[in-house]
Amino acid sequence: MDVSRTHINKLLAAARDQGWLTLEPRGGQMLLEPGFHQRLQHWIALELVWTWWLVRAA
C-alpha cells in the first residue's frame, strides 16, 4: 500500500497539535508526551482486564 509523504506529515502534525507527541525538526525522533503515554498504558491495562473478564465468564 502506498501512502504519500504529505499524508504522513499531516498526520504527525495533527498528533503533535493534539499534544500526543513531540517531533524533532527535519525528520528527527518522535517522542510520545508523558501524559499521553500514561493514558495509553492505562487503556491497555483496561483492555487486558476486560479480556480476562470475558475469558473467565466463558
mmCIF file of the N, C-alpha and C atoms, coordinates in Angstrom:
data_MODEL
# 
_entry.id   MODEL 
# 
loop_
_atom_site.group_PDB 
_atom_site.id 
_atom_site.type_symbol 
_atom_site.label_atom_id 
_atom_site.label_alt_id 
_atom_site.label_comp_id 
_atom_site.label_asym_id 
_atom_site.label_entity_id 
_atom_site.label_seq_id 
_atom_site.pdbx_PDB_ins_code 
_atom_site.Cartn_x 
_atom_site.Cartn_y 
_atom_site.Cartn_z 
_atom_site.occupancy 
_atom_site.B_iso_or_equiv 
_atom_site.pdbx_formal_charge 
_atom_site.auth_seq_id 
_atom_site.auth_comp_id 
_atom_site.auth_asym_id 
_atom_site.auth_atom_id 
_atom_site.pdbx_PDB_model_num 
ATOM 1   N N  . MET A 1 1  ? 0.850   -1.164  0.000  1.00 0.00 ? 1  MET A N  1 
ATOM 2   C CA . MET A 1 1  ? 0.000   0.000   0.000  1.00 0.00 ? 1  MET A CA 1 
ATOM 3   C C  . MET A 1 1  ? 0.901   1.234   0.000  1.00 0.00 ? 1  MET A C  1 
ATOM 4   N N  . ASP A 1 2  ? 0.569   2.179   -0.847 1.00 0.00 ? 2  ASP A N  1 
ATOM 5   C CA . ASP A 1 2  ? 1.341   3.412   -0.912 1.00 0.00 ? 2  ASP A CA 1 
ATOM 6   C C  . ASP A 1 2  ? 0.647   4.504   -0.109 1.00 0.00 ? 2  ASP A C  1 
ATOM 7   N N  . VAL A 1 3  ? 1.424   5.193   0.687  1.00 0.00 ? 3  VAL A N  1 
ATOM 8   C CA . VAL A 1 3  ? 0.924   6.331   1.463  1.00 0.00 ? 3  VAL A CA 1 
ATOM 9   C C  . VAL A 1 3  ? 1.858   7.488   1.166  1.00 0.00 ? 3  VAL A C  1 
ATOM 10  N N  . SER A 1 4  ? 1.285   8.630   0.856  1.00 0.00 ? 4  SER A N  1 
ATOM 11  C CA . SER A 1 4  ? 2.120   9.760   0.477  1.00 0.00 ? 4  SER A CA 1 
ATOM 12  C C  . SER A 1 4  ? 2.830   10.354  1.693  1.00 0.00 ? 4  SER A C  1 
ATOM 13  N N  . ARG A 1 5  ? 3.980   10.889  1.445  1.00 0.00 ? 5  ARG A N  1 
ATOM 14  C CA . ARG A 1 5  ? 4.762   11.556  2.484  1.00 0.00 ? 5  ARG A CA 1 
ATOM 15  C C  . ARG A 1 5  ? 3.984   12.745  3.069  1.00 0.00 ? 5  ARG A C  1 
ATOM 16  N N  . THR A 1 6  ? 3.259   13.436  2.202  1.00 0.00 ? 6  THR A N  1 
ATOM 17  C CA . THR A 1 6  ? 2.453   14.575  2.641  1.00 0.00 ? 6  THR A CA 1 
ATOM 18  C C  . THR A 1 6  ? 1.390   14.135  3.637  1.00 0.00 ? 6  THR A C  1 
ATOM 19  N N  . HIS A 1 7  ? 0.737   13.013  3.353  1.00 0.00 ? 7  HIS A N  1 
ATOM 20  C CA . HIS A 1 7  ? -0.297  12.499  4.259  1.00 0.00 ? 7  HIS A CA 1 
ATOM 21  C C  . HIS A 1 7  ? 0.298   12.147  5.629  1.00 0.00 ? 7  HIS A C  1 
ATOM 22  N N  . ILE A 1 8  ? 1.426   11.475  5.627  1.00 0.00 ? 8  ILE A N  1 
ATOM 23  C CA . ILE A 1 8  ? 2.084   11.115  6.890  1.00 0.00 ? 8  ILE A CA 1 
ATOM 24  C C  . ILE A 1 8  ? 2.471   12.372  7.662  1.00 0.00 ? 8  ILE A C  1 
ATOM 25  N N  . ASN A 1 9  ? 3.013   13.363  6.977  1.00 0.00 ? 9  ASN A N  1 
ATOM 26  C CA . ASN A 1 9  ? 3.396   14.609  7.648  1.00 0.00 ? 9  ASN A CA 1 
ATOM 27  C C  . ASN A 1 9  ? 2.199   15.318  8.257  1.00 0.00 ? 9  ASN A C  1 
ATOM 28  N N  . LYS A 1 10 ? 1.067   15.276  7.572  1.00 0.00 ? 10 LYS A N  1 
ATOM 29  C CA . LYS A 1 10 ? -0.157  15.889  8.109  1.00 0.00 ? 10 LYS A CA 1 
ATOM 30  C C  . LYS A 1 10 ? -0.642  15.137  9.353  1.00 0.00 ? 10 LYS A C  1 
ATOM 31  N N  . LEU A 1 11 ? -0.577  13.804  9.298  1.00 0.00 ? 11 LEU A N  1 
ATOM 32  C CA . LEU A 1 11 ? -0.985  13.011  10.463 1.00 0.00 ? 11 LEU A CA 1 
ATOM 33  C C  . LEU A 1 11 ? -0.081  13.275  11.667 1.00 0.00 ? 11 LEU A C  1 
ATOM 34  N N  . LEU A 1 12 ? 1.221   13.339  11.433 1.00 0.00 ? 12 LEU A N  1 
ATOM 35  C CA . LEU A 1 12 ? 2.154   13.612  12.529 1.00 0.00 ? 12 LEU A CA 1 
ATOM 36  C C  . LEU A 1 12 ? 1.944   15.011  13.094 1.00 0.00 ? 12 LEU A C  1 
ATOM 37  N N  . ALA A 1 13 ? 1.691   15.981  12.227 1.00 0.00 ? 13 ALA A N  1 
ATOM 38  C CA . ALA A 1 13 ? 1.436   17.351  12.696 1.00 0.00 ? 13 ALA A CA 1 
ATOM 39  C C  . ALA A 1 13 ? 0.152   17.399  13.517 1.00 0.00 ? 13 ALA A C  1 
ATOM 40  N N  . ALA A 1 14 ? -0.876  16.658  13.101 1.00 0.00 ? 14 ALA A N  1 
ATOM 41  C CA . ALA A 1 14 ? -2.125  16.618  13.868 1.00 0.00 ? 14 ALA A CA 1 
ATOM 42  C C  . ALA A 1 14 ? -1.900  15.991  15.236 1.00 0.00 ? 14 ALA A C  1 
ATOM 43  N N  . ALA A 1 15 ? -1.115  14.916  15.305 1.00 0.00 ? 15 ALA A N  1 
ATOM 44  C CA . ALA A 1 15 ? -0.797  14.279  16.593 1.00 0.00 ? 15 ALA A CA 1 
ATOM 45  C C  . ALA A 1 15 ? -0.021  15.244  17.484 1.00 0.00 ? 15 ALA A C  1 
ATOM 46  N N  . ARG A 1 16 ? 0.906   15.976  16.898 1.00 0.00 ? 16 ARG A N  1 
ATOM 47  C CA . ARG A 1 16 ? 1.663   16.971  17.661 1.00 0.00 ? 16 ARG A CA 1 
ATOM 48  C C  . ARG A 1 16 ? 0.721   18.057  18.188 1.00 0.00 ? 16 ARG A C  1 
ATOM 49  N N  . ASP A 1 17 ? -0.178  18.531  17.334 1.00 0.00 ? 17 ASP A N  1 
ATOM 50  C CA . ASP A 1 17 ? -1.118  19.584  17.732 1.00 0.00 ? 17 ASP A CA 1 
ATOM 51  C C  . ASP A 1 17 ? -2.067  19.125  18.831 1.00 0.00 ? 17 ASP A C  1 
ATOM 52  N N  . GLN A 1 18 ? -2.349  17.821  18.881 1.00 0.00 ? 18 GLN A N  1 
ATOM 53  C CA . GLN A 1 18 ? -3.193  17.268  19.940 1.00 0.00 ? 18 GLN A CA 1 
ATOM 54  C C  . GLN A 1 18 ? -2.433  17.076  21.246 1.00 0.00 ? 18 GLN A C  1 
ATOM 55  N N  . GLY A 1 19 ? -1.117  17.260  21.197 1.00 0.00 ? 19 GLY A N  1 
ATOM 56  C CA . GLY A 1 19 ? -0.304  17.080  22.391 1.00 0.00 ? 19 GLY A CA 1 
ATOM 57  C C  . GLY A 1 19 ? 0.075   15.638  22.656 1.00 0.00 ? 19 GLY A C  1 
ATOM 58  N N  . TRP A 1 20 ? 0.019   14.804  21.619 1.00 0.00 ? 20 TRP A N  1 
ATOM 59  C CA . TRP A 1 20 ? 0.317   13.389  21.783 1.00 0.00 ? 20 TRP A CA 1 
ATOM 60  C C  . TRP A 1 20 ? 1.789   13.074  21.636 1.00 0.00 ? 20 TRP A C  1 
ATOM 61  N N  . LEU A 1 21 ? 2.505   13.864  20.843 1.00 0.00 ? 21 LEU A N  1 
ATOM 62  C CA . LEU A 1 21 ? 3.921   13.587  20.644 1.00 0.00 ? 21 LEU A CA 1 
ATOM 63  C C  . LEU A 1 21 ? 4.688   14.857  20.325 1.00 0.00 ? 21 LEU A C  1 
ATOM 64  N N  . THR A 1 22 ? 5.988   14.747  20.441 1.00 0.00 ? 22 THR A N  1 
ATOM 65  C CA . THR A 1 22 ? 6.907   15.825  20.094 1.00 0.00 ? 22 THR A CA 1 
ATOM 66  C C  . THR A 1 22 ? 7.701   15.366  18.882 1.00 0.00 ? 22 THR A C  1 
ATOM 67  N N  . LEU A 1 23 ? 7.806   16.244  17.907 1.00 0.00 ? 23 LEU A N  1 
ATOM 68  C CA . LEU A 1 23 ? 8.558   15.929  16.695 1.00 0.00 ? 23 LEU A CA 1 
ATOM 69  C C  . LEU A 1 23 ? 9.820   16.771  16.664 1.00 0.00 ? 23 LEU A C  1 
ATOM 70  N N  . GLU A 1 24 ? 10.947  16.121  16.472 1.00 0.00 ? 24 GLU A N  1 
ATOM 71  C CA . GLU A 1 24 ? 12.177  16.874  16.264 1.00 0.00 ? 24 GLU A CA 1 
ATOM 72  C C  . GLU A 1 24 ? 12.197  17.354  14.821 1.00 0.00 ? 24 GLU A C  1 
ATOM 73  N N  . PRO A 1 25 ? 12.702  18.555  14.590 1.00 0.00 ? 25 PRO A N  1 
ATOM 74  C CA . PRO A 1 25 ? 12.699  19.082  13.227 1.00 0.00 ? 25 PRO A CA 1 
ATOM 75  C C  . PRO A 1 25 ? 13.556  18.248  12.269 1.00 0.00 ? 25 PRO A C  1 
ATOM 76  N N  . ARG A 1 26 ? 13.235  18.353  11.014 1.00 0.00 ? 26 ARG A N  1 
ATOM 77  C CA . ARG A 1 26 ? 13.978  17.719  9.916  1.00 0.00 ? 26 ARG A CA 1 
ATOM 78  C C  . ARG A 1 26 ? 14.081  16.198  10.033 1.00 0.00 ? 26 ARG A C  1 
ATOM 79  N N  . GLY A 1 27 ? 12.963  15.540  10.269 1.00 0.00 ? 27 GLY A N  1 
ATOM 80  C CA . GLY A 1 27 ? 12.943  14.078  10.247 1.00 0.00 ? 27 GLY A CA 1 
ATOM 81  C C  . GLY A 1 27 ? 13.594  13.399  11.437 1.00 0.00 ? 27 GLY A C  1 
ATOM 82  N N  . GLY A 1 28 ? 13.653  14.096  12.550 1.00 0.00 ? 28 GLY A N  1 
ATOM 83  C CA . GLY A 1 28 ? 14.258  13.509  13.748 1.00 0.00 ? 28 GLY A CA 1 
ATOM 84  C C  . GLY A 1 28 ? 13.313  12.550  14.450 1.00 0.00 ? 28 GLY A C  1 
ATOM 85  N N  . GLN A 1 29 ? 13.558  12.359  15.717 1.00 0.00 ? 29 GLN A N  1 
ATOM 86  C CA . GLN A 1 29 ? 12.763  11.416  16.500 1.00 0.00 ? 29 GLN A CA 1 
ATOM 87  C C  . GLN A 1 29 ? 11.368  11.946  16.789 1.00 0.00 ? 29 GLN A C  1 
ATOM 88  N N  . MET A 1 30 ? 10.480  10.993  17.035 1.00 0.00 ? 30 MET A N  1 
ATOM 89  C CA . MET A 1 30 ? 9.147   11.293  17.531 1.00 0.00 ? 30 MET A CA 1 
ATOM 90  C C  . MET A 1 30 ? 9.090   10.744  18.955 1.00 0.00 ? 30 MET A C  1 
ATOM 91  N N  . LEU A 1 31 ? 8.690   11.562  19.883 1.00 0.00 ? 31 LEU A N  1 
ATOM 92  C CA . LEU A 1 31 ? 8.604   11.141  21.280 1.00 0.00 ? 31 LEU A CA 1 
ATOM 93  C C  . LEU A 1 31 ? 7.184   11.305  21.780 1.00 0.00 ? 31 LEU A C  1 
ATOM 94  N N  . LEU A 1 32 ? 6.642   10.247  22.397 1.00 0.00 ? 32 LEU A N  1 
ATOM 95  C CA . LEU A 1 32 ? 5.323   10.365  22.996 1.00 0.00 ? 32 LEU A CA 1 
ATOM 96  C C  . LEU A 1 32 ? 5.396   11.299  24.195 1.00 0.00 ? 32 LEU A C  1 
ATOM 97  N N  . GLU A 1 33 ? 4.395   12.148  24.331 1.00 0.00 ? 33 GLU A N  1 
ATOM 98  C CA . GLU A 1 33 ? 4.320   13.007  25.505 1.00 0.00 ? 33 GLU A CA 1 
ATOM 99  C C  . GLU A 1 33 ? 4.011   12.136  26.715 1.00 0.00 ? 33 GLU A C  1 
ATOM 100 N N  . PRO A 1 34 ? 4.615   12.430  27.873 1.00 0.00 ? 34 PRO A N  1 
ATOM 101 C CA . PRO A 1 34 ? 4.432   11.570  29.046 1.00 0.00 ? 34 PRO A CA 1 
ATOM 102 C C  . PRO A 1 34 ? 2.966   11.348  29.438 1.00 0.00 ? 34 PRO A C  1 
ATOM 103 N N  . GLY A 1 35 ? 2.151   12.383  29.403 1.00 0.00 ? 35 GLY A N  1 
ATOM 104 C CA . GLY A 1 35 ? 0.739   12.218  29.765 1.00 0.00 ? 35 GLY A CA 1 
ATOM 105 C C  . GLY A 1 35 ? 0.002   11.305  28.801 1.00 0.00 ? 35 GLY A C  1 
ATOM 106 N N  . PHE A 1 36 ? 0.299   11.425  27.517 1.00 0.00 ? 36 PHE A N  1 
ATOM 107 C CA . PHE A 1 36 ? -0.322  10.571  26.513 1.00 0.00 ? 36 PHE A CA 1 
ATOM 108 C C  . PHE A 1 36 ? 0.155   9.132   26.682 1.00 0.00 ? 36 PHE A C  1 
ATOM 109 N N  . HIS A 1 37 ? 1.434   8.961   26.950 1.00 0.00 ? 37 HIS A N  1 
ATOM 110 C CA . HIS A 1 37 ? 1.984   7.623   27.174 1.00 0.00 ? 37 HIS A CA 1 
ATOM 111 C C  . HIS A 1 37 ? 1.292   6.962   28.365 1.00 0.00 ? 37 HIS A C  1 
ATOM 112 N N  . GLN A 1 38 ? 1.073   7.712   29.424 1.00 0.00 ? 38 GLN A N  1 
ATOM 113 C CA . GLN A 1 38 ? 0.409   7.170   30.608 1.00 0.00 ? 38 GLN A CA 1 
ATOM 114 C C  . GLN A 1 38 ? -1.036  6.773   30.283 1.00 0.00 ? 38 GLN A C  1 
ATOM 115 N N  . ARG A 1 39 ? -1.741  7.597   29.504 1.00 0.00 ? 39 ARG A N  1 
ATOM 116 C CA . ARG A 1 39 ? -3.114  7.261   29.107 1.00 0.00 ? 39 ARG A CA 1 
ATOM 117 C C  . ARG A 1 39 ? -3.141  5.998   28.258 1.00 0.00 ? 39 ARG A C  1 
ATOM 118 N N  . LEU A 1 40 ? -2.153  5.833   27.370 1.00 0.00 ? 40 LEU A N  1 
ATOM 119 C CA . LEU A 1 40 ? -2.089  4.616   26.559 1.00 0.00 ? 40 LEU A CA 1 
ATOM 120 C C  . LEU A 1 40 ? -1.873  3.381   27.429 1.00 0.00 ? 40 LEU A C  1 
ATOM 121 N N  . GLN A 1 41 ? -0.979  3.488   28.409 1.00 0.00 ? 41 GLN A N  1 
ATOM 122 C CA . GLN A 1 41 ? -0.736  2.351   29.306 1.00 0.00 ? 41 GLN A CA 1 
ATOM 123 C C  . GLN A 1 41 ? -2.005  2.009   30.084 1.00 0.00 ? 41 GLN A C  1 
ATOM 124 N N  . HIS A 1 42 ? -2.730  3.010   30.537 1.00 0.00 ? 42 HIS A N  1 
ATOM 125 C CA . HIS A 1 42 ? -3.969  2.782   31.279 1.00 0.00 ? 42 HIS A CA 1 
ATOM 126 C C  . HIS A 1 42 ? -4.996  2.097   30.385 1.00 0.00 ? 42 HIS A C  1 
ATOM 127 N N  . TRP A 1 43 ? -5.109  2.549   29.137 1.00 0.00 ? 43 TRP A N  1 
ATOM 128 C CA . TRP A 1 43 ? -6.051  1.966   28.197 1.00 0.00 ? 43 TRP A CA 1 
ATOM 129 C C  . TRP A 1 43 ? -5.722  0.489   27.946 1.00 0.00 ? 43 TRP A C  1 
ATOM 130 N N  . ILE A 1 44 ? -4.455  0.164   27.738 1.00 0.00 ? 44 ILE A N  1 
ATOM 131 C CA . ILE A 1 44 ? -4.049  -1.224  27.512 1.00 0.00 ? 44 ILE A CA 1 
ATOM 132 C C  . ILE A 1 44 ? -4.363  -2.082  28.736 1.00 0.00 ? 44 ILE A C  1 
ATOM 133 N N  . ALA A 1 45 ? -4.102  -1.545  29.927 1.00 0.00 ? 45 ALA A N  1 
ATOM 134 C CA . ALA A 1 45 ? -4.409  -2.284  31.153 1.00 0.00 ? 45 ALA A CA 1 
ATOM 135 C C  . ALA A 1 45 ? -5.905  -2.581  31.235 1.00 0.00 ? 45 ALA A C  1 
ATOM 136 N N  . LEU A 1 46 ? -6.739  -1.607  30.906 1.00 0.00 ? 46 LEU A N  1 
ATOM 137 C CA . LEU A 1 46 ? -8.187  -1.834  30.932 1.00 0.00 ? 46 LEU A CA 1 
ATOM 138 C C  . LEU A 1 46 ? -8.600  -2.885  29.910 1.00 0.00 ? 46 LEU A C  1 
ATOM 139 N N  . GLU A 1 47 ? -7.981  -2.864  28.734 1.00 0.00 ? 47 GLU A N  1 
ATOM 140 C CA . GLU A 1 47 ? -8.281  -3.879  27.715 1.00 0.00 ? 47 GLU A CA 1 
ATOM 141 C C  . GLU A 1 47 ? -7.915  -5.271  28.207 1.00 0.00 ? 47 GLU A C  1 
ATOM 142 N N  . LEU A 1 48 ? -6.777  -5.388  28.879 1.00 0.00 ? 48 LEU A N  1 
ATOM 143 C CA . LEU A 1 48 ? -6.362  -6.697  29.402 1.00 0.00 ? 48 LEU A CA 1 
ATOM 144 C C  . LEU A 1 48 ? -7.330  -7.191  30.472 1.00 0.00 ? 48 LEU A C  1 
ATOM 145 N N  . VAL A 1 49 ? -7.758  -6.308  31.357 1.00 0.00 ? 49 VAL A N  1 
ATOM 146 C CA . VAL A 1 49 ? -8.711  -6.697  32.402 1.00 0.00 ? 49 VAL A CA 1 
ATOM 147 C C  . VAL A 1 49 ? -10.033 -7.110  31.780 1.00 0.00 ? 49 VAL A C  1 
ATOM 148 N N  . TRP A 1 50 ? -10.489 -6.352  30.800 1.00 0.00 ? 50 TRP A N  1 
ATOM 149 C CA . TRP A 1 50 ? -11.752 -6.672  30.129 1.00 0.00 ? 50 TRP A CA 1 
ATOM 150 C C  . TRP A 1 50 ? -11.659 -8.028  29.430 1.00 0.00 ? 50 TRP A C  1 
ATOM 151 N N  . THR A 1 51 ? -10.555 -8.284  28.758 1.00 0.00 ? 51 THR A N  1 
ATOM 152 C CA . THR A 1 51 ? -10.359 -9.566  28.077 1.00 0.00 ? 51 THR A CA 1 
ATOM 153 C C  . THR A 1 51 ? -10.324 -10.706 29.085 1.00 0.00 ? 51 THR A C  1 
ATOM 154 N N  . TRP A 1 52 ? -9.617  -10.502 30.200 1.00 0.00 ? 52 TRP A N  1 
ATOM 155 C CA . TRP A 1 52 ? -9.586  -11.538 31.249 1.00 0.00 ? 52 TRP A CA 1 
ATOM 156 C C  . TRP A 1 52 ? -10.989 -11.829 31.757 1.00 0.00 ? 52 TRP A C  1 
ATOM 157 N N  . TRP A 1 53 ? -11.776 -10.769 31.936 1.00 0.00 ? 53 TRP A N  1 
ATOM 158 C CA . TRP A 1 53 ? -13.151 -10.957 32.423 1.00 0.00 ? 53 TRP A CA 1 
ATOM 159 C C  . TRP A 1 53 ? -13.971 -11.762 31.423 1.00 0.00 ? 53 TRP A C  1 
ATOM 160 N N  . LEU A 1 54 ? -13.812 -11.449 30.131 1.00 0.00 ? 54 LEU A N  1 
ATOM 161 C CA . LEU A 1 54 ? -14.559 -12.184 29.097 1.00 0.00 ? 54 LEU A CA 1 
ATOM 162 C C  . LEU A 1 54 ? -14.172 -13.657 29.064 1.00 0.00 ? 54 LEU A C  1 
ATOM 163 N N  . VAL A 1 55 ? -12.885 -13.948 29.160 1.00 0.00 ? 55 VAL A N  1 
ATOM 164 C CA . VAL A 1 55 ? -12.409 -15.327 29.132 1.00 0.00 ? 55 VAL A CA 1 
ATOM 165 C C  . VAL A 1 55 ? -12.903 -16.082 30.363 1.00 0.00 ? 55 VAL A C  1 
ATOM 166 N N  . ARG A 1 56 ? -12.853 -15.430 31.489 1.00 0.00 ? 56 ARG A N  1 
ATOM 167 C CA . ARG A 1 56 ? -13.305 -16.065 32.732 1.00 0.00 ? 56 ARG A CA 1 
ATOM 168 C C  . ARG A 1 56 ? -14.795 -16.349 32.692 1.00 0.00 ? 56 ARG A C  1 
ATOM 169 N N  . ALA A 1 57 ? -15.574 -15.468 32.069 1.00 0.00 ? 57 ALA A N  1 
ATOM 170 C CA . ALA A 1 57 ? -17.022 -15.640 32.012 1.00 0.00 ? 57 ALA A CA 1 
ATOM 171 C C  . ALA A 1 57 ? -17.459 -16.701 31.006 1.00 0.00 ? 57 ALA A C  1 
ATOM 172 N N  . ALA A 1 58 ? -16.561 -17.053 30.094 1.00 0.00 ? 58 ALA A N  1 
ATOM 173 C CA . ALA A 1 58 ? -16.940 -18.011 29.023 1.00 0.00 ? 58 ALA A CA 1 
ATOM 174 C C  . ALA A 1 58 ? -17.063 -19.424 29.526 1.00 0.00 ? 58 ALA A C  1 
# 
